[in-house]
Amino acid sequence: MKRILIIGNAPLPTEKSLVRAAAGLRTWQFTKPLSENEDFEVYAVLIGMPESYPNGLDENEFSINENCKIYSIDKNSADLRAKIQKKHDEFKPEVIIGINTYPSYIAAGLNSQAKIWCDLNGWIMAEAQAQAHKMDSNDYLAHYFEMEKLILKRADKFSTVSKAQGQAVIGELACFGRINKETFGYKFVEPIANATETFENENELRLKVEAGNYLKEEEVNILEDSGKFILLWVGGYNTWVDAETLFFGLEKAMNECPDLYFISTGGEIKGLDDKTFARFKELINGSKYKDRFVFLGWVDSEIIPYLYSKASAGINVDLDCVETKTGARNRINEMMKYGVPVVTTLGSEISYEVEESGSGIGVESGSVTGLKEAIVGLYEEWKSGQNMDGRENLSQKYGENGKKYIENYSYSKSLEALIKWLEKPEYAPDRGLNIKFSGAAGFKSFLRYFKENGARKSFKKLFQKLSNLIRG
C-alpha cells in the first residue's frame, strides 16, 4: 500500500460546523476517494479554523475507515509546522498531497523526500489582486507571492480548479525556470474542477429538518410560503462579488415582482473582506424594498439542503476580473446538485457550463438590466405556472438539466488523473535543478551564441544590447 500524507483544510462538509467552506469541500473531494482505495494508506492532517466550529476545534486523531486516519489541528497553533513535520516523520509517506494553497505551502516546506502534488484551488495571485483592489493597497501581494513561489519551485505535480488557472500556473512555472529542456513534454498541471456529491443524511435532512431549530419564526414563514419566489444566495461575499450589480439588479426586479424575496446565508469574510458585504448592506438599507432582503447569517451547514429545497432559483454575481476567469463557484455546483435553476453572471468556467447545459440563465458581467430581466423572466413563469408559449416549465427543465449535468462532477471522476499518477508517482524531471535568468546564466548564454555564430555576429549583438541599455 502506498503511504499518502494529505495536508488539507477543515471543517469537512461531513462535520457539524458553522460554515461549509470551499477549502473543506475541496479537501473532502480529494480525501474521500483516496481513503476508499484499498491500494492507499492515507493519513490526513487537516488545518482547521476554530471559529468554524460551534464549540471550537479540539486537536484530535480519528479513523474514518481502515485505510484512513485524520488528525485535526488548529490553524492558530504556535507550533503548527513542527507538529505537521512530526506527523510526517512518523508516517514516512511516499507521496504528499497538499490541498488548497496554504496547506500546499506547508507541504512544500516540509523536510521530505516524498513526491509532492499540490492542489492550487483557485489562483492565489488573482485573489490577492481582488483583495488589493478592494482594500486599495498592494501590501497583500508579497505575502501571497511568497506562498505561491515556494509551492511552484518545490512540487512535482499541480492541480488547478480550472483550465484557465492551469495556463496561469504554467506561465508562473516558466518565470521560475521550470519550463526547460528537462521538462519538455512533461505535464506539470492537471485541471481538476470542483466536484460535488450528496453527503450522508442530506436527503433525509432535506425532508425532515425542523427549520425552527435553526431559524427565526419570521424567516421560516417566508421560506414556507408557497406564494413567495425565493431567490437564494449561499455563502460569503468575497472580494470578487459584484455587490452593486447584485443590488441594483435585485431592486429593479423587485419593482416588477411583488412576491420576490432575496434570501441570503453567509456574510463578510472575516480577515479577508469586510467591505463587499458592508457595501451591499449599505445599498439595501436605502432601498424601499429592504424588508424583502432577508439575511440568515452563517447558518449551521446542516440546514443548507433545506434552504435549497425552498429556493425558486439561486443567484451568483461576479465582478469581471482575473479571479472570476480563473476561479470556480461551489455555490453554482450546489444549486445544480439540488435541482435549483441558476442565474449567474458569465465569467467563470462553470458559469458558461450553466448556459451550455441548459441549467439556468447566463448574464453579461456588470449588466444590471440583464440580471433584472433574467430574474423577472423566471418570476413571471413561476407566477403563471408554465412557460409563456405553452412549452414545458422552463424552471423545472433548468433544474433537471442541472442535476443531470452535475453527475459529470463526481468525486471519483474528478480524481482520475491524480489516481493514475499515484499508481506510479514520480519526481518532476527538473527536480533539484535551479535555473537563473541573470548573472552567470547570461554569460553562459553569450558563450553558447559565440560558439554557434562566431565573434563578429556575437559582438555585434552584444553592442546592440549595450546600446539599448544605455538608451534606457
Secondary structure, DSSP 8 states (H G I E B T S, - for coil): -EEEEEEEEE--TTS--S---HHHHHHHHHHHHHHT-TTEEEEEEEEE-GGGSTT----EEEEEETTEEEEEEETT-TTHHHHHHHHHHHH--SEEEEESHHHHHHHHTS---SEEEEEE-S-HHHHHHHHHHHHT-SHHHHHHHHHHHHHHHH-SEEEESSHHHHHHHHHHHHHTT-SSSTTTT---EEE--------TTHHHHHHH--GGGTS-HHHHHHHH-TTSEEEEE-S---TTB-HHHHHHHHHHHHHH-TTEEEEEE---BTTTBSHHHHHHHHHHHTSTTGGGEEEEES--GGGHHHHHHH-SEEEE-B-SSHHHHH---HHHHHHHHTT--EEEES-SHHHHHHHHTTSEEEE-TT-HHHHHHHHHHHHHHHHHTS-TTS-S-HHHHHHHHHHHHGGGG-HHHHTHHHHHHHHS----TTTT----SSTHHHHHHHHHHHHHHHHHHHHHHHHHHHHHHHH-
